[in-house]
Amino acid sequence: MIEKLKTLYLISFALMICSNPGLAQFNKLKQLKDKLKQKVEKIEDVTGEEIDLKKSYDKMQKMHADKDTASFNFALAAIDNVSFFEDQNNFRELTKVINVGGGKSFMDNLLDDEDEKLTEADVIRKANRFKTVGEIAFSSRKFKAAEKAFNAGIETLDDNGNPDQLLRVKLTGNLGLLYQAMGRFTLSEQYTKNALSDIEDITGDQSYSYASLLNNQAVLYKDQGKYSDSEKLIEQALNVLKSEGGAPYYIAQNNKAILYQALGRYDQAIVILEDVMAQPKKERVSKSTTYQKMFINLALIYEASGQYDKAEEIYLKAIEIKQDQWKKNHPDYAYLLTNLASLYLKMGKEGEKVEEALLKAHEINKNNYGSDHFASATSRVYLGNYYRSINQLDKAEKYLDRAYEIRKETYDPQHPLMLSITEDLAILKWEQGKMESAARRYKEVIQQTLNFIRDNFPSMSETEKTKFWSSQQGRFYRYFSFIMEAHKGLPDLASHFFEIQLKTKGILLSASTKIKTAILSGNNMELKLKYLEWIDLKENLATLYSYTNEQLEEEEIDITALEQKSNDLEKYLSEATGLFDDAKSTVSYETLRNSLSDQQALIDLVRFPEFKNGFTGNVIYAALVGKKSTNSPKLVFLNNGSELEGKFFKYYRNTTGLQLDDEFSYDNYWALIDQQLEGINTVYLAKDGIYNQISLPTLQIKGAGYLVNSKSFVLLTNASDLIGLKETGGKNKPGSAFLMGFPTYGSSDISPLPGTKVEINNIDGILRNSNVKIDKYLALEASESNLKKANDHDIVHVATHGFFLEDASDAYNEKVFGINVNHMEENVFLRSGIMLSGAGGVSEQSGDFATEDNGIATAYEILNYPLENVEMVVLSACETGLGEIKAGEGVYGLQRSLLVAGANTLLMSLWKVDDQATQDFMTNFYQNWVTSGNKYEAFRTTQLQMSKKYDKPYYWGAFVIMGR
């Protein structure tokens, strides 16, 4: 049965909207030829050229027999909507019969063929004719004619008792693909689902026919931005197809790669397509259009990932492969010219050759398909953006406006091609100085992008969320540069900027912590067990990351498979909770400013790359300043972000470390912002970028001392966190504390910290006097296994050495702190951690990292700690606030891992601090906290006390407190 269906439905593995649909195979229709001969031998097309219908139909049969194995109904995804046009060129003569002038068309004759008595065979043949004509029309982007033909085929079957259910499913599936190509996604989904349901009833869910429709729906969902749904369906299709392999399987693999490209997972997409390209020729004929489309998809992914040389190599090779297949007026030549010209622009190879190539490509498309064809629209887009890039804005407008109108006739507003052309026009209007028009278009695009994120985040792992979010950020960055230039004339842009930040800043952190909270606080025992399974697997991975590659091979451990299982479990948990941080989107600027007093301000710092007709390489910092007295946030822009992250930061760290007077950092980092803060004594600050490494209270104002004397800073992960802080006011006197310090490292290679013992004992005395319940662990008891007992305490205080390795690739040994260097390079959380009892053995490579008390608690392990009941974690250790900075997401390292683990507030250090000064700071902080009952006030008071005792901020400025 399966073999029969495979043969019958091989035609159902076809090429999608992004490529060129082939023609379905059909039987020799002798009766049709006879009827055509009786009715009309010849008709005229719009040019007056005579067309022999019988001869054309014979040719159609022969050409169809030569088509690739993967034909019409199997959608082949591509990265844009321009692909090879071989089919259109081959069938140019045949397409003339679809829309004719004075005479009747081929389809008109079919529609008029209304014999009173049709046998069952006649009905099936007639429906097949409509199907074939529809496919010809579709292949030439004659969508209305295709729609008419497919519907006529369905009506022919339905009016005569539906004698061929499989044929009807094909027609229904074709309509699904047609509406998908038109951007009419709702109709496409309806028809595809109907076809899928029908074919399941006929063939079951393990047939090629069923897999083809799963694939088509997956591509539809990808085009709609429903990436998680798309991924599930493509995996189902692949499970059916993998046993047979062949072109259909590799088409589905291609589609999976294109989905990954849309999600920003370029590395995975490249691996998949490189594997497809490496298959034997019997699996994919190198000269077939299917293979060539996949080949170009690989080039486009290389290009998207910045591997321009590899992309160029493929484009040049593709041209070489096809040299003997077409002349230079062929649409394929236009397509490759366009791709190559676009790539050369990105590579900086501009000049007359780029313009010449794009104009030639556009001329070819117009000559082949006319000015209003979708291919002509796409070449207009490339030309428009090229002229915009060289500041010929009038020419750019002519091309882009017309492209927009052509696409608008075909695609729905939410179609990706409509979104891209809308942003292109927004940028053009911006450069023309038409700011209101640009703002209107940009807001439309940004909202749709936010909708994509909302729809897809719930079913992704954090790694997948990170890549997806990264793939979307460019559009936001361009918009922020537009706001920088336009906000003075359009004041509402500042509020929109702030609204976007509320929805996106710390978006990855928020998603991770919210999922964990939902699972652990809920009543779903199955989810809790799955969560524990996931944590157990991650703990196992933490151990395996210490193994060498040889050890992994010897033990026959497939660490990649375990990582994939961990990723799949995380996705399952994320989707099962169904959470996206919608709570933030309900918080408004008005709500936040009304929660401030007259002496308080809320500042959201934003880092983004500058965009001026392309990203310039410079970095911009924006400060959105909110106060009770302002109806919208004030915008301050620092245009020298590259210097702030470069020479200015080096100056700040050097003067601080060498205990020198700092005459410039205040002016560089804060003076412009401070102008908006007259009368303000408390600043709630959501940091970004290099500001995560600056301790603002240490900045020295000429003639006025340090900034700590005039301002109190409370750090937030997102401006919306202000609401929660205001509810408590920071007033939460601790009831229990977990104190750990003075570990027995067990090696002379690690300097002992006797001061930490004094520090822990001092804090113990202060807290006990305030009736705080204490659990204390010193020396050998300062172990990793004991640290995991910290959850049921209001305070967790750990005094020890911390570490952060910016780059593990320079390591002399295969392991660092017992971790395989290769894994460290791939995972930032393995490059950060704290040292506990027994760490010396691991640092000397003699200890066993695979034990629970190995002495090293990496940030990766701490991610999995149960700290959701902890009010505050204090890491009294060197540089525990350091890590890899990611725009909008803070510091990836210990800071990030503790927040994901559930800690509500963190107190950490930005640089190495004098041992005695650390003791003094921590002792004063806890004394002030139990006295005032407010940890933020206690922190500020401690800073003031320490600044009087120690003249230089090196001794007191390293510590920062962050709340949410």
N, C-alpha and C positions, 0 to 999 in steps of 0.2 A: 504493500500500500504506500509506504513512504517513498519507494523508488518511483512509483507511478506519479505521485504528487510532486516529487522533485522535478521530474521531467515536465510535467504539466505546468509547473509554477516556476520554472527557472526564469521565465520572463518576468516574474515578479520581483526579481532582485535588480532594482533599477537606479537611475541617477536622479538626484534631487534637484531642487530649484537652483542650487548654487552651481550646478553643472548642467550637462546637456542630456535630456532624456532620449533614450533610444526608441526604436519601434518594436512593438510586441510582435512575436512571430504569429503568422496566420496561415491557414491552409489555402491551397490554390482554389480560387473561387470561380469556377467555370460559369456557373449560372449568372454571376455578377457580370462577367465579360459579355455574355450573350445579351443580357438585358441592356447593358450600356450600348452595345452595337445597335440594338433595336431602337433605342431612344435617341442617342446622339453620339456620333463618332468623334466630333471635335467641338470645342468651345473656344472662346477667346478670353484671354485675361485682360487686365486693365491696360496693358500695352498694345493690345491688338494681336499678340502672338497666339497662334493656334496651338492647342495642346491636345495630344492624342490621349484620351483618358485610358483606353485599354492598354496602350503601350506604357503609360505611366504606372498603371496598376501592376503590370508585369514587372516593371523595374522596381517597384516598391517591394514586391515579394523577394526578388533577388537580393536587394540591398539589405533587407531585414535578415535574411539568412546569414549575412556576413557580420552581423552585429556582435558585440562582446557578449560573453556569457551573462554578465550582469546587465540586465536591460531595464525596462521602464519603471517598474513599480518599486524598486529598491533605492531608497534615497541615499545619494552619495554627498556627504557634506563637504563644503569648501569654505575657506575663510572669508571670502567675499562673494559677491554675486556675479563675478565675472569668471568664466572658466573657458575651456576650449570649446570652439564652436564648430567642430568638424561636422556634427550632425546637421546643423542648419545649412552649411554650405553644400553638403551632399544632397540634401533634400530640397534645395532651392527650387528646382524645376517642379517638384511635386507640390510645394506649398502654394504655387500659383493657382492651383485648382481650389484652394480653400476660400479665398476672398476674391471673387472675380467681378468684372465690371458689368457690361450689358448682358452677357450670357449667363447661363446657370453654372454654378459650381458643382464640383464632385458631390459635396455634401447635399446641395440642393436636390440633385438627382436621387440621392439615397432617401432623402426625406419625402420626395414625391413617389417613391416606390412603395405604393400601398396596395399590394395585391390583396384581393378580398380573402383568398384562401392561402394561408401560409402554413406550410408544414413545420413541424418542430425544428427540422434541420434548416429551413428557410429563416426562421426567427433567429436562430443562433448565428447563422452566417451574417444576417443583416446587423445584428448587435455587434458582431465582430468588426464589421465595416465601420460602424460609428466609432468604435474603440480605436481603430487604426487611424482614421481621419483625425480624431481628437488628439492622438499622440503626435501626429504630424504637426497639427496646429500648436500644440504645447511646445514642441521642440523649437518652433520659430517664435515663441512668445506671443502667439496670437491667442490670448487667453479667452476672449469671448467666444471665438469659434470653437476652441477646445471644450469650453464649458457646455456649449450647445450640443456638440457631438456626444460627449459623455452622457449627458442627461437624456439625449435621444436614444442612446443605446440602452440605458436603464428602463426607459419608458417602453421600448420595443419588447424587452423581456417581460416587464410587469404586465403589459397589456395582453400578453399571450401565455400567461400561466407560469412565467419564469422557468423555462425548461433547462436552464444552465445556471445553477447557483454559483458555481465558481467564477463564471464569466461576469456575473453581476457584482461579485465581490471585487473583481479586478477593476471594474468601472467605478465602483464606489471608492476604492483606494486611489484610483487615478484622480478623482475629484478632490480627495483629501490632499494629494500632492499639488494639484492645481491651485487650490485655495491657499495652500501654504506658500506657494511661489508668489501669489498675489498679495500676501501679507494679511489675508482674511483669516486670521488664526482661529477664531471661534468656529467658523464653518469648517475649516480644515480639521480641527479636533473632532468635531461632530461626525464627519464622514469617515475619518480614520478609525475612530472608536467603533462606529457601526460595522465597518469592514472587519475589524479585529474580532468583534463579537461573533459575526457571521462565520468567519473562517474557523474560529475555535470550535463552533458547533459542527462544522463539516469535517475538518481534518484533525482536530485536537490541538494541543498547545506545544507539540514537538515537531511540527512540520516546517518546511522552508517557507511556506506561504505565511504561516503565523509569524515566523521570525522576521519576514520582510516587513510586515505591518508594525511589529514592535519597533523595528529599526526606524521606520518612517515617523512613528509617533515620537520616538526619542529625538530625532532631528527637529521635528516640529517644536518640541519642548525646549530644545537648545535655542532655537531661533526666538522663542518667546522669552527666553531668560529663565525658564524653569529648569535650572541646571540639575538640581537634585533629582527631580522626576526623570529627567532625560538620562541621567547616569544609571538609574535603576533599570530602565527599559532597555538600554543598550547592553547592559550586562545580561539581562534575560535573553536577548536576541543572540548574543555571543555564546551563551550556554547551549542553545539549540544548534548553532552553526559550527561550533568548534570541532565536532566529531567528523565532519565532512571536509572542513577547510575550503580551499578554493576561493574564487573571486568574491562570492557573497560574504564569506567570513572576513576577508580582508577589507571589504567595503565597510563592514560594521566596525572593524578595528580602526579604520581611517576615521570613522565618525566619532569614535571614542576619543581619538587623538584631537580632533577638532573641538570637541567639548572641553577637553583638558586645556586646550589653548585659550578658549574663551574664559576659563576659570583661572588663567594665569599659571597653570601648571606646565610650563613650557618643557621642563626637563622630562616629565613623564610622556608628554605628547611626542617629543622627539624620539624617545626610546621606542614607542609603539610604531611610528611611521618608518623609522630606520629598519625595524624588524620586518615590516611589510615589504619594503624595498629590497630586502635581502633574500626574499623567497625565490625559489627556483622559477625559471621562466615558464614552466608548465603551469605554475600556480598563478602567474600574472605575466601576460605577454607584454614585453617592454614597449612595444609600439602601440599598444591599445590605449584608447582614450581614458579608460578607467585608471590604468597605471599612471598615465601622464598627469592626470588630475591629482592623484595622490602625491606624485613627485613634486608638483608645484605647491601642494599643501605643505610639504616638508620645507620647501624653500621659504614659504611665508612664515612658518613657525620659527625657522632660523632667523629670519628678519626681525620678527617680533621680539625674539630673545637677544637681539643685538649681535648675532653671528652673521654679519653682513657678507663676509668672504664666502662662507658656505652657501648662502642664498644666491650670490652672484654666480657661483660655479654651477648651480642647478639650472638657473635661467639660461645660461649660455649653452649648457649641455642639452636642455630641452629644445632650444632652437636648432642645434646640430642634429638631434634625432629626427626632427620633423622637416629638415631641409628638402628632402625628396618627396614630401607629402603635399606641399602646397607652395603657391607662389607668394610674393610679398604683398599681394593685395588681399590675403586671406585673414579672416578675423583672428585666428590663432596668433598670427604674426603681430597683430595689433595688441592682443592681450599681453604677449611677452614683452613687447616694446614698452608697454605701460608699466608693467612690473619692474622692468630693469631701470626705467627712468625714475620711478618712485624710489627704488633702492639707491640709485646714484645720488639722489637729493639727500637722503639720509646719510650717505657716506661723504657728503660734501663735494661730490663731483658735479658741480653745477655748470651751467653754460649753455651755449646754443644747441648742443647735441641733445640736451634734455628736452628743451622746447620743441626741437625738430621731431624727436621721437614721439612726444605726446600729440603733436599736431598730426603727424602721419597716422598714428593709431586712431585718432578721432575721425580722420578722413576715411580710413578703411571701414570703420564701423558705420559711418553715415552711408557710404556707398553700398554696403552690404545689406543694411537693415533700415536705413532711413534715419532722419534726425530725431525722431521721437521714440526710438527703441531704447530698451533699458541699457543695452550695451553702450549706446551713444551717450546716455545719461551718465554712465560711470566714467567714460573718458572725459566728459565735461567736468566731472568732479575733480579728476586729476589735473586737468588744465587749469581749472579755477583756483585750486590750491597752489599750483605752481605760480601762477601770475600773482596771487596774493603774497607768496613768499618773496617775490622780487618787486613787490610794491606797485604792480600795475593793477590797481584796484578796480578800475572800470572794466577791464577785460575779465578780471576775476568774477565780478558781479554778474556779468553777462552769462558766463558759463555756469556759475553756481545757481543762480536764480532759475535758469531753464532746467537744470538737473533736478532741482527741488520740485518743480512743477511736474516733470515727467514721472518722478518717483511717487509723488503724491497721488497721481492717477492710478497707480498700481498697488502701492503698499499702504497698510494701515499706519497710523501715527506712531505706534509703539514698535514697529519693525526696526531692527537694528540699523538697516540702511537709512531709514528716515531719521533716526536719532543722530547718526553720524553726519548726514547732510545738514541737519538742523544746527549742530554745533559748528560745522564749517561756516555756515552763514552767520552764526553769532560772532565768530572770530572776525569774519570779514566786516560785519557792521561795526564792530569794535574798532577795527583799524581805519574804517571810514569816518569814525567819530560819531556814528549813529548809536549813541549809548543806550537809549531807551529800547530800541529795536533789538540790540544785542542782549540786553538784560532780560527781555521777555523770552527770547529764544533759549538763553542759557538756563533760566529758571525751569523751563519745560524739560530740558534735557537732564538737569540735576535731579529733579523730582523722579523722573523715570529710573535713573540710576539708583536712587535710594530705594525705589520699589523693588528693583532687582535684588538688592542686598537683603531687604526684608524677606523676600520670598525664598531666598536660597540659603541663608545662614543657618536656619535651624537644623538642617540635615548634613552639615559639614563638620569634619573634625577641625581642631584649631589650626593644624597645619594647612588644611584646605581653605579654611576661612582666611588665613594670612595671605595665601597666594591670590585668592579671589579678590580680597580687598586691595592688595597691591596692584592688581590688574585694573582696578577702577579708579585709582587715586589720580592718575594723570588728568582726567577730566576735571576733578575738583581743583587741582593745582592751577590749571589754566583759568578756571573761573576765579580763583582767588587773585590771580594777577590782574584779571579784568576788574575786579572789585577795587583793587589798589588804585587803579587809574580812574575809575568811574564814580567812586563813592561820594565824592564831594558834590557832584551834580545830581546824584540819585541817592539821597540819604537812606532810603529803605534797604539798600544793599548791606549796610552794616548789620541790621537786624537779621537779614537772611543769612549772612555769614555766621552770625552767632547761633542761629537756629541749626545750621548744618553742623557746627561744632558740637552742639548738644547731642546730636544724633550719631555722630561718628567718632568723637574723641574717646579713646579707650574702648572702642567698640569690641575689640577682640577680647580684652580683659573682662569686660562686662558679660559677654556671652559665656565665657568659660566659668566664671564664678556663679552666674545665675543658674546654669545647668546643674552644677554640683549642689547648690542650695535646694533647688527644686526636688532633686532625687532624695537627698538625705532628710528633708523635712516632710516629704510626702508619705503616703501609705502604700505605695506600690512596691510590694516585696520583690517582685520579679526584677524591677528596675534596680533595686538596691543590690540584689545578688549579681546582676550584670555589672553594676558599678564596682563591686568588690572584685569581680573577676578581672575587670579592666585594670584596677589598681594593682592586683597581684601580678598581672602580666607586665605592667610597667616596672614593678619592683624587680621582676626577673630580668627585664631588659637592662635595668641599671647595673645589675651584676654582670651581665654578659658584655656590657660595654668595656669591661676591664680585660676581656679576653683578647689575645692576639688573633690575627687571622688564622694562623696555624692551629691555635687551640680550638677555634670554632670549627675548622675543617676536621680536626682530629675527633672532636666530640660529635661531629655530624649535626651541627646546629645551624639552621638557616635563619640568621638574624633578620634578614629582609622579610621573610615570611611572617616572623613574629611581629615585626613592626607593622606590617600590613594588617595583621589580625588586631593589633592594638588600635590602629587607625579605624578599622571597620567597627570595632566595639564602641569607640568614641562617637562615631557617626550615628550608630544605633541609639546611643544614650541621648545624643543631642536631638535627634529627630523625635524620639519618644517623648521628650519633655515639650517639644514644640515651641521653644522659647526664642523670642527675639526681644531685644531690650526696648520694647515699645514704651516702657515707663518714661524713658528719657525724652521721647518725642512729645510727651504730653506736658513736659516742663517748658515754660516759656520765659523769655527775658523778663517780662513784666512780673511773673511770679518770683523770680530770683531777686530782682531789684527791690521788690516790696519786702523781701525778707531781710534786707540790709538796713543798718542804722545809718544816720547821717555821717558817721565817722568811719564807715566801712566801705570797701570797694571789692568788686569781683573782677578778676582779670583772667582772660583766656589767651594764652600765648599760642601762636600757630607758626609752624615752620613749613615753608613750601619753596620749591624751585621756581625761579623767575621765568616767565614766559613772555617773549616778545617776538612774535613771528617764528616761534620755536623756542625750546628751552635754552636759555643762555649759558647755563653753568653756574650762574650766581644764585645765592640763597637769600630769601627774604624772610624776615620775622614780622609778624603782625601781632599787635596787642589789642584785644577787644576789651575795653574798659567800661564796666558797668557800675553805676552809682544810683542811689535812691532818687537823686534829683534829675536823672537823665532818662528821657523816654525811650531812647535807643542807645546802644553802646557807642562809645567814641572809639575811633580807629586810629591807631598809631602804627606806622610802618618803619621798620629799620631795614634799609636797603643794602646794608653791608653785612649780610649774614655770613658770607664766606670768610670775611675777616673776623667776625665774632667767633666762628668755629676754628679759625686758624691762628694767626699771629696774636690776636687780642686774647684768646684763651690761654695760649702759652705764656703770655705776659702775666695774666691773672694767676695762674698756677705757680709760676716762678717767683713772683713777688710774695705770694702767700707762703710758699714753702721755705723761702730764704728769709722770711720775716722782715721784708722791706716795705716801705710805704708804697701804696698803690695809688698813683695819681690820675690814672686814666680809666679804670674799669667802670666806675660809676657813670662817667660820661658815655662810655661805649655801650653799656648794657641797660642802663636804667634812667638816665637823665630825661630823655624824651617822654618816657612813660610817666615819670614822676611829675611832669608838668600837669598831668591830668588828675593828680592825687592831692591837691591842696586841701587841707583840713582832714585828711584821711589818716587814721592811725593803725587800722587793721586791714590787711590785704589777703583775700582768699584767692589763691593763685593756682591755676591749672597750667603746669609747665609744658614745654615742648622742646625738643632738640637740645642744643648745648646748654640751655637753662637748667636742664637736669643735672649738670655738673658744676653749676655756679651756686654758691651759698650767698644769696642776695643780702642778708644782714651784714655780711663782711665788707660790702662795698663802702669805700671811704669817700665821703663828701668833703670837698675842699673847705676847710674852715668850720666844718660842722660835725666832725667825728664820723662814726660808722652809721650805716643805715639802720642798724639794730636799735639805735637810740630814738629813732622817730617812727619806725614802722614795725608792726608785728605781722609775720607771714604765716599763713596756714595753707599748706600744699594740698591740692586735690587731684584726683585722677581725671575728673570731668567736672565742669562747672555745675552740673546738676547735683553733684554730691553735697553742695551747700545746703540743700533742703534737709538732708539727714543730719548734718552737723548742727544746723540751727535748732533742730528738735531737741538735741541733747545739750547743746551749748558746750560740749566737751566736758560736761560735769558727770563723771562716772568714776567715783572713787573706787579703787580696786578692793576686791574681797579675798582674792587668792593670787599667789604668785609662784611661778616656776623659775628658779634661779640656777644657772649652770655656769661654771667657769673653772679656771686653773686646771685644764686637762693635763693628764700625764701623757705627753706626746710619745715618749719612748724612744727619742732619738735626739742626739746633739745637733742634728741638722736643723731642727726647729727650735727657735729661741723660746725658752720658758717665759711665762707671763705671771710672775709672782704678784704683780699689782692687781691682777684680776681676782685673786683670792681675797685680798683686802677689800676690793670693790664689792664683791658678792657679800662678804660678811657685813660691810657697812650698810648695804641695802637691806639685808636680812634684818638688822637691828631696827632700822627706820620703819620698815613695814610691820614688823612684829609689834612695835610700840603703838601702831595704829590698828591693831587687831586683824591684820591681814594674815590669812593662812599661808604658810610657806612650805614648799618642797624644794630642797636644796641638794645639788649634786656637784661635788668637787673632785678633783684629781681623777682617779680611775673611774669613778662613777659618772664623770662628765662624758658619757658615751652616746653613741648614736641611738642605741636601743632605748636608753632613758629619755633622750630628746623626743622620741615618739610618744611619750606619755604626757606631753605638755598641753594637750587640747583642753582639758577641763580647768583651765586657769585664766584669770583675767589678764595677767601679765606673764609673758615669757621673756626672760632676760638671759642672754647668752653672751659671755665675755671670753673671747678667744681670738685666734688668728682667722682672718678671712682671706679669700683670694679671688682674683678675676684675671684670666689670661685673655688678652685681646686677640692673640694669634698663637695657636698651638702648633702651627706648621713649622716653626723654627726650633722646636724641641729637639734636644740631642738624643733622647731616648724614645723608644717606641711607645712608652707610657709616660704620663704626667699625672701625679697624684693617683696612680693606679689605674688611670683611664686610658684606653687605647686612643692615641692621638688622632687617628682617622675619624673616629666617632666624635671627638672633641671639635674638630673642624666643622663637622656637619651640624652640631647641636650646641648652641650657645649656652644652654643650661648645664652642660657638662664642663664648661670652662669657668664656672663660678661656684663657690661653696665656702664652707667653714671647716676648720680642723678641730677634731675632738680627740678624746683619749685613744691612743694607739695609732694616730696619724703618721707617726714616724716610720713605722714599718712599711706602710704603703708608699711614703715618699722615697724610701730607699729601695723600692721594688721588691722588698723581701716579705712584706705583709701580704695577707690574702684579702683582696678587695671583695671576694665572693662571700665574706662573712658579714653578719649583721652589724658587728661592731668593728668595722674596718678603720674607723677613725676619720673618715672623710664623708661629710654630708654635702653632696653636690646640690645645686639648685634644681636639677632634674629630679632628685629623690625628694627634695622638700616640696616640690609641686604636689606630691601625693600625700603629704602629711595631713592629718585631720586637724586643722587649726580654725575651723569655722566658729568655735566658741571663744576664741581668743580676742580680747579687746585690743591688746597692744603687744607687738613684738619689738624688743629692743635688742639690736645686735651691736654690742659694745666691742667691735672688732674693726680692724683696718679695712678701709675701702669697701665696706659692705654695700654701699649705695651705688657702686660702679657696675657697669654692664654694657651691653650693646644697645645703643640708643636707636629707637625706631620712631619715625615721625608719627605723632598722634597717639603713640602707645606707651611712651615712657621708656624705662630701662629694663632690658631683658637680662636677667641675672637673678641674684638673690631677692632683690626688690620685687620683681615680677612673680617669682615662685611663691613668695610668702603671701602676696595678695591673692593669687589663684588658690593657694591652700586655704584661704579663708580669713586671714588676719585682717582686722578692721583698721588698725593704725600701725605705722612703722616708725621706728626711730633708728636711723642708720648713719653711717659716716661716708664722706666723700674723699677723704685722704687719710694717710697715716697720722695718728695723733699721739702726742707725748703720753706716756703711761700714767704719770701723776695727774696730768690735766684731765685725762679720761676719768680717773677715780673721782676727782673733784666735781667734774661735770655731772656724772651719774648720781653721786651722793646728793648734790644740791637739787638735782631734778626730782628725785623721789621725795626728798624732804618738802620741796615746794608743792609737789602733787598732793601728798597726803594733807598738807596744810590748806591748800586752796580748793582741792577737789576738782580742779580743772587742768587737764594735762597740757592744753595749749598755753594757758596762762603760765603754768609751771615751766614750760619750755622757754618762753620768752623771758621770764624772770631769771631763769638760770643763765641764759645768754648774757643778760645785762650784768649779773653778778660776776660771771667769768670774764667779761670784757674789762671789768674794773680790776680784777686780780691779775689777769694776763693781758698785757698791752696789745699783743698781736693776735689777729684772728686765727692764725695757725693753730692756736691752743684751744679755741672755743668755737670756731666757725664751721668745723667739718661736719658737725651733727645737723641732720635735717629731720623734720617730722612730717609725715604725710598721713592724711586721714581721708576717710570716705564714708 
